[in-house]
Every structure is written in C-alpha cells, then in structure tokens.
Amino acid sequence: MVALKRLASVAMVVLLAACAAQPVRAPLPVAAAEALQAQREAALAPIRDWALQGRVAVSGGRDGGSARIEWRQQGADFDVWLRAPVTRQSWHLLRQNGRVRLEGLAGGPRSGSDAQTLLLEATRWRIPVDALAHWVRGLRADPGHATQLRYAANGRLLGFVEDGWTIDPIDP
C-alpha cells in the first residue's frame, strides 16, 4: 500500500511538471528566417529527381477544387497524376524529352512542347507547371519575385505570393 501511494505521488509530480509553462522563445528576426530559407533552397535546388504524393487544393474565384496528386520529377521530365475524388475525374500530365502530353480530357489526349501553354489551350487553366515543381516542395521558383513571405517563429517558411499565386505549403 505504501509503494502504491509513493507511485501515485511520483506520478502526480511528473504530471504537474509536464504542465509547467515552457519559456516562450522570441521569433527569429526576418533576416535570420530569410537566411534559413535561402540555405534550404540552396540545399534542395541540386536535387533533380524526387517524388511526392499528397493532396492539392486550388481556388480561383468561383472555380476550384481538390485532388490527390502524385508527382515524379526526373531532371526536366515529370509525370503528374491528379485525381479528383468527388468527380472521379483524373488527368495525367507527362513531359519526356521536351514533349508534353495531357491525358484525361474530353476529345482525347493533347500534346505540345510547353506544359503551361498546353494546359491553357486545353483547359483554359493558367497553371505555371515549372513553378509548381518548386512550390510543391515549399520553395520559391523565383526568389526575386516572391512577396509577402510569412515565416513561423522558428524561421520555417509558412507561405508566400509569387506571380499572383498564393502558395501555402502545409509542411514545407
């Protein structure tokens, strides 16, 4: 019984210690956060082969939606699948050896040499595909044109605006 009381007392002390207030750290100065982001971009820029799976949400006025995305990048070539769960529609955008192919459209696949132009002509969507390869990794495509950068207290990039697009990576 005494051992049980001691165990309960120790457990209470541990629980109370866990509830103790943690010191609040001052946020990093913006210059320090920008330096961390520049280091991160410099470390990731040389990585030309990567893949991701996740969800993407796009909003453009009254138009928008969400989809599952699978992206494989190998140098300048990419293979991107978007699957919309609500409409059960899917699109496949592929670039190999400088040629782009878009599948999943009414009327059949379309081909071209520039992904952004092909998407605009086929869907009327202006999607900066080459910039997306940076944005999906939480990077700025053109750091000189990115504005309204928002950083967490620890210096992690929370989001930014670039070329009229608002990028809010969930966990860059």
N, C-alpha and C positions, 0 to 999 in steps of 0.2 A: 504494500500500500504506500509506503514511504517512497519507494522507487517510482511509483506511478505519479505521485504528487511532484516529485522532482522533475520527472519527464514533462509533466504538464507545465511546470514553472519555466523550464528551459524553452519549451515550445512557445509559450507566451512571450518570452523575451525576444526570441527570434522573430516572431510575427510583428511585435512592436518595432523592432529595429528595421524591419522591411518597410514599415510605414513611415519611417523618418524622412523628412524632406530632403531632397537632393539639392545640392547647390545649383543655382541657375547660372549657366555659362553665358557670357555675353556673345552675341552673334559675331561671326568673323567679319571684319571690315570688308566692304565690297571689293577692294583691290586684292585682298587675300583670296576671296572667293573666285574672282576672275582669274587669278594666277593658278588656282587649283583646277579650274575648268580648262584653261589653256594646257596644263600638264596632261589632263585626261584626254583632251583632243589629240595632243601630240602622241600619246601612247596608243590610241586607237586608230589613228589615221593610217599607219602602215599595214594594219590588218585588213587584207583584201578579201579573204574568204571567211564567211560567217553565215549563221542561220539563226532564225528566230521563229517562234510560234507564239501566238497570243491573240488578243482582241484589239480591234481598232474601231474608233467611233469618229465619224465625220459629220460636221454640221455646216451647212451653207444656206443660211436664211431658212426657208421653208423645207428645203431638201436636206436630207441627212439619213444616217442610219449607222448600224454597227455590223461588224462581220468578224469572222475568225480569219486570221492572217497567218500564212506560212510563207516565209521568205528565205530563199537560199541565194547567197551572193558569192560569186567566184570571179574575182577581179572585176572587169566591167560587165560580165554576164550576170543575169539574175533569172530566177524562177520564182514567181509570186503567185500564190493562190489566195483568193478572197472568197469566203463562203458566208452568205447571209442566212442566218438560221430562220428568220421569220418568213422570208420569201422563198427559201430553199434554192436561191439562185447562186451560181458560182461563176467566177471569172478567173482566167489563167492568163497571166502576162509573162512572156518569156523573151529574154534577149540573149541571143547566141551569135557570136562573131559579127556583131554590129547590126544584126537584123532583129526586129521586134515582131512578135506575134501576139495577138489578143484573141482569146477564145472565150466563148460563153455568151456571145451576142446573138440577137436575132439576125438572121441573114448569114450566119456563119462567121468563121474567123477572119480577121483582118491582119495585114502585115504592113510594115514600114521600116524606116531607119531610125526614127526618133520616138521613144515611148510617150513623151508628153504630147507631141503632135498627134500620134496615133490615137491616144485616149481622147483628145479634144475632138478630133474628127469623128470618131466612132460613137462617143457618148455625150459630147458637149461638156465633159468634166475637165477642168484645167487642173491637172494633178502633176506637180513637179516631181516626177519619179526619181530623178537623180538626187534631188534634195532629200527625198524620203529615205534614201539609203543612209543618210546621216541622221535625220530626225528620229527614226525608229530606234536608234542607239543613244538618243539623248545628246546628240552632237549638233552643232550649228553647221549648215552647209557652207555658209559664207560668214564667218565671224564679223567681218566688217559691216555687214548689212543687218545683222541680228540686233533687235532693240528690245526694250522692256524686259531685260533679263531679271529673273526672280531667283533668289538663292535661299536655301534653308539656312538656319543658324550655323550648321556645321560646314557650310560652303557648297553643298550639293546643289546643282542646277535644278530648279523646280519647273522652269518653263521660260519661253521667250517668244518673240514675234519676229518672223523673217519672211520677207516678200509678201506681206499681207496675210500670212498664215500664223495662227496661234498654235504653238507646239507646247503641249503639257504632258511630257513623259511621266508615266506613273512611277517608275523606279529606274531612273537612268543609271 
